[in-house]
Amino acid sequence: MSVVVEQYNPAWPEHFQAIKSELEGFLKDANVVSIEHVGSTSVPGLAAKPIIDVDIITARENVQEVVDALVSNGNFAYFGELGIVDRHALRDPNQSPPRNIYVCVEGAFQVRNHLGVRNTLREHPELRDEYGAVKLALAANRTNIVDYIEAKGEVIQKVLKAAGLLTDEELAAIRVANEKGERRGALKTERLTLREFIIADVPAYHALESIPEVVRYQTWGPKTNDQAAKDVVTIIQNSTVKPREHFELAVDCEEKFVGRVGAKIKMKDEEGKAVEPPHVDLWFSFLPEVHGKGLATEAMKAFVPTLGSPLRLEIECDPRNTGSCKMAERLGFTKISLTERVYECKGEWVDSLVYQKSV
């Protein structure tokens, strides 16, 4: 999913004012310091992703009160900090126009970061234009969001230094936060793009995991939208943990979400001793409409080498799931064991067929 950047739209401030009015209604009984239009759409003349970013600023002791008001009065979904301390993300069910809503702690450096960037870019047209040119060039190259954030890190540092609101330690923290770290940039194959999940993937993830055929051999039934949202949030949160042990990537074909691939790396046993080599459980899930086209195999062949080595890879299948069994064989895995009646699932006792491969 490539980043979309548009030339400045003078309607963006009007969109913010409408969103702010809605928020004020939901928060009429909550203690809020201010509701701020931040991000690139808040800077006149600046090219931006067409998404309105809103910071609801409140005292630390009132964060939960504000979050609860949005959830109760506006049916917002709460996603937590998502790896950024003192910035709590929520999803407004009204996404027309698209928006990002954050509840932020007053005085926290993330707030000073947002306000400093906004105000400095408003006051310095030369920095605004430099930043806009970087963003447009990245979008023209069909850059994904992880690479996009990292690639504009240098110009952001330049803007923040001009703002003069952050300490050297805080500037360094922002630099690190903007780096990919263990998050993956776009991994492209002949037909596919493998990328990190984002909150906007919730509807597509739900569309996949709510299909009875897709979850036929899983321990869960078709997922609700709330369950899908919680899963995507967990995936995003896991991507920020260091060292990273949980990898799950969205798979796009022609800019459309078609499935997901994942891995859980076990580095220590129950007693805390190192597992040598680390053990990796692998999984994959794709829309029925793309079955039989080799997309899942293409995705897994690209994904597995990114996990490193040495590793002991494992795919556990329900033997009735012949598609997964054939996939393991196509990937060069060896059948290790078949155990009967391992667990009960959806009223049936299920056998376990295990494939392994060392890399």
C-alpha angles and dihedrals in degrees: 000000000000123000115255117213122183134191113263114291115207088209092069095085089050090052090052093051091053091049091047091053090052091049093049089056092052092045101043092120097037128092106249126167096199145326110232134195104223137163127057096307087066093063115081111233096014122126111235149166103271093247123112111229115206128187116198102199121205141153115277093248090055100051095098092047091054094045091049091050092053092047094046101038102030103028090238119169114234116219103175127228097317092209097313112102118228093011112101116194124215133175119227110216086219105077098166099132100019114251144174116218122199132178106212134189114247112251095010113140091243088062091046087049093055096043093042093053092046096048095042093050090048090053099041114053092182092059090043092054093045091051092046092051091053092050094048092048092051092049091048088057090054092244119184121234097258094052090040094058092047095045094056093046095101096054090045089055089051091052093046093050089052089051091055095203100116134068122238088256092053092048089052091050091053091048090054092045090054093051119094094235105170093344114109127243117215113304109203129199129177092283107006146063119209113199145156119280121255130193090256088067092072096096093047092045090050091049089056100042095043092064110104091213091055095052096036093114098034127098090240131066127230107314127239121230090256091053091048091050091052090049093052091047090052091049091052093046091050090053090064096052116107122241088031114225101164120064122179122163132188116233120217129190115192089348092306124116107243104162150320140254126202148179136192114202117207109203099165135035126231090278093054095253119141116261110225113231099013115251118235126198112202132199141170137187128188138178113268090234091068097044114121094029097095094243095126091051091047091051095048093047088056096041102049097061090055090066092069131221159318093039139141106226123203136188116188116199139185099237089229089062094082093171092063092044092053090046091056090051093048089053091055098254120152124227107246107173146352115206121185126225097002098158142351117253127178092343095312133099109239131209121219123226114189127200123186139186132179122219 
